[in-house]
């Protein structure tokens, strides 16, 4: 997913929910950070496996990874 596609998705979510893009991004980042703080070792291992340029994945990196994982699973691959 490229940056343009990601922005389009954020705009669509915002429009569908009558909120701003900033609110959508804030809420998504909050949910992502809450999940990242899960102390379960299995959850932490999955977070560590997310490719990212920095210390922690950006929202875009996280969504791209999750979307790719779902796509592979739907195509019959084992992306666990």
N, C-alpha and C positions, 0 to 999 in steps of 0.2 A: 504494500500500500504506500503510495507516495504522499507527500505533504498536501498536495492539492485535493486528493481523494479524502484524506483525513479531515481537512477543513470543511469539505462539502458535507461529510457525515456529521460533524459537529453542528454545522448550520442547520441541517435537517432535523437533528434531535432537538435543537433549541426551538426551531419553528413549531415542531410537533407538540412541544410542551409549553409554549408561550413564555419562554425564558431567554436570557441572553446566552450567547456562545460562552462568555466568561463564566456564567453560572454552571453551564454544562461541564466545562473543563474543570472548574473548581470541585464540583461534586465527583467527577470521575477520578480526579487526582486524590481526593480524600479517600474514596473507596479503595483505590489502588494501594495507597499508603497503609490503610488499615489492614488490608490483606497481607501486605509485605511484612507487617509487624507480628504476624502469627508466629508464635514460638515453636510450633510443631516442626520437627526435623524434616519431615517429608515435604511440608510446604516450603521450608527454607531451601531445600535442595532444588525444588522447582523454580524458585526465584533466582537462585544462583545460576541456573541453566539458561536464563533469558539473556540472549545476546544484547549487549548495550555498549555504547561508546564510553560512558562514564562509570562511576562507582555504582550507580543505580539506574535502572531503565527509566527513560522518559515515558510519558503517557503514550506517545506515538510508538515507541519501541515496544512497550507492553502490549498495546492493542494489536500491532502488527504480528507479534509473536503468538498471541492468543488466537487471532484470526487464522494464521497459518496452521496452528495446531488443530483447530477445529476442522479446517479444510482437509488436512491429511487424514484425520480420523474419519471424516465422512467419505473419503475416497478409499477407505479400507486400510490405510496405513496405521501403524502402531506408534503414535507420537507421544506416548506417556513417558 
